[in-house]
Amino acid sequence: MQRPPAQPGAFADDIDTPALVLDLDVFERNLDLMANAVRGAAIAVRPHGKAHKCPAIALEQIQRGAVGICCQKVGEAEAFVDAGVRDVLVTNEIVGRAKLARLAAMAKKATVGVLADNADVVREIGAAATAAGVSITVLVEVDVKTGETKVLKVIAANDVGRVINPLALLGQVEGSISMGLGMAIQENFVMEDGYVLTDTLNKCRLPLINQTPEVISFFIEHETSDGPYGGKGMGELASIPTTPAIISAIYNATGVRCFNLPADKKWLKAAIAEQANGLRS
């Protein structure tokens, strides 16, 4: 068994290197200062493991309210999870089946998040998670300078009774999601002094095909005796949860809550600036 490089009270000349040496009073005071600084605010602390590379310190930070720890690499995350940290975010894009399989294996023991910079990476993460029977949180980037938001992927589950026409049903879901997306971040019906300014569909800024996210649909067949052949009505049902889901995702990414639609990039850019200047609560 490897001997500890030092014991409490040892002289500096007697400490074997490399070793992490702390003034415990200063260390604990700094942890408390950080915890108190964000207490009651609408933000959470997630320290980066590179600051100390020490699971024991990470656990002390979590005990004082940190939601988890950040890591740069899969190997670093594995070390923290093995030591008992139960929420890690890998602040990097991870590619390659072997690394993604290790990431998914960690998700059996902890909440695991990772960054993604394109839809292909999201699909690869999803495949690894599915193979391992786990879920992995994927974070998307919001451009806080321009306020631009892109919805990359929507997973929709709908109770449709009995599926009678799968292709038509899928079209209803995808169309509904496009409606909800437009309502959330761009469509706007503008009137001024009683005059309609958005008097064409082009001015209403309907979503275009290149703004359509990847849609993954699950149909839950819980048949009903009230409908033909056990089916239920579908219509534009999927548009109802899509808009609030997008608005909530923007809030989770930026801390800015939108109470009036749409949350377009012009509004979001201004709202982020107001928050940074302490003008929004």
Rosetta blueprint (number, residue, H / E / L):
1 M L
2 Q L
3 R L
4 P L
5 P L
6 A L
7 Q L
8 P L
9 G L
10 A L
11 F L
12 A H
13 D H
14 D H
15 I L
16 D L
17 T L
18 P L
19 A L
20 L L
21 V L
22 L L
23 D L
24 L H
25 D H
26 V H
27 F H
28 E H
29 R H
30 N H
31 L H
32 D H
33 L H
34 M H
35 A H
36 N H
37 A H
38 V H
39 R L
40 G L
41 A L
42 A L
43 I L
44 A L
45 V L
46 R L
47 P L
48 H E
49 G H
50 K H
51 A H
52 H L
53 K L
54 C L
55 P H
56 A H
57 I H
58 A H
59 L H
60 E H
61 Q H
62 I H
63 Q H
64 R L
65 G L
66 A L
67 V L
68 G L
69 I E
70 C E
71 C E
72 Q L
73 K L
74 V H
75 G H
76 E H
77 A H
78 E H
79 A H
80 F H
81 V H
82 D H
83 A L
84 G L
85 V L
86 R L
87 D E
88 V E
89 L E
90 V E
91 T E
92 N E
93 E E
94 I L
95 V L
96 G L
97 R H
98 A H
99 K H
100 L H
101 A H
102 R H
103 L H
104 A H
105 A H
106 M H
107 A L
108 K L
109 K L
110 A L
111 T E
112 V E
113 G E
114 V E
115 L E
116 A L
117 D L
118 N L
119 A H
120 D H
121 V H
122 V H
123 R H
124 E H
125 I H
126 G H
127 A H
128 A H
129 A H
130 T H
131 A H
132 A H
133 G L
134 V L
135 S L
136 I L
137 T E
138 V E
139 L E
140 V L
141 E L
142 V L
143 D L
144 V L
145 K L
146 T L
147 G L
148 E L
149 T L
150 K L
151 V L
152 L L
153 K E
154 V E
155 I E
156 A E
157 A E
158 N E
159 D E
160 V L
161 G L
162 R L
163 V L
164 I L
165 N L
166 P H
167 L H
168 A H
169 L H
170 L H
171 G H
172 Q H
173 V H
174 E H
175 G H
176 S H
177 I H
178 S H
179 M H
180 G H
181 L H
182 G H
183 M H
184 A H
185 I H
186 Q L
187 E L
188 N L
189 F L
190 V L
191 M E
192 E E
193 D L
194 G L
195 Y E
196 V E
197 L L
198 T L
199 D L
200 T L
201 L H
202 N H
203 K H
204 C H
205 R L
206 L L
207 P L
208 L L
209 I H
210 N H
211 Q H
212 T L
213 P L
214 E E
215 V E
216 I E
217 S E
218 F E
219 F E
220 I E
221 E L
222 H L
223 E L
224 T L
225 S L
226 D L
227 G L
228 P H
229 Y H
230 G H
231 G L
232 K L
233 G L
234 M L
235 G L
236 E L
237 L L
238 A L
239 S H
240 I H
241 P H
242 T H
243 T H
244 P H
245 A H
246 I H
247 I H
248 S H
249 A H
250 I H
251 Y H
252 N H
253 A H
254 T H
255 G L
256 V L
257 R L
258 C L
259 F L
260 N L
261 L L
262 P L
263 A L
264 D L
265 K H
266 K H
267 W H
268 L H
269 K H
270 A H
271 A H
272 I H
273 A H
274 E H
275 Q H
276 A H
277 N L
278 G L
279 L L
280 R L
281 S L
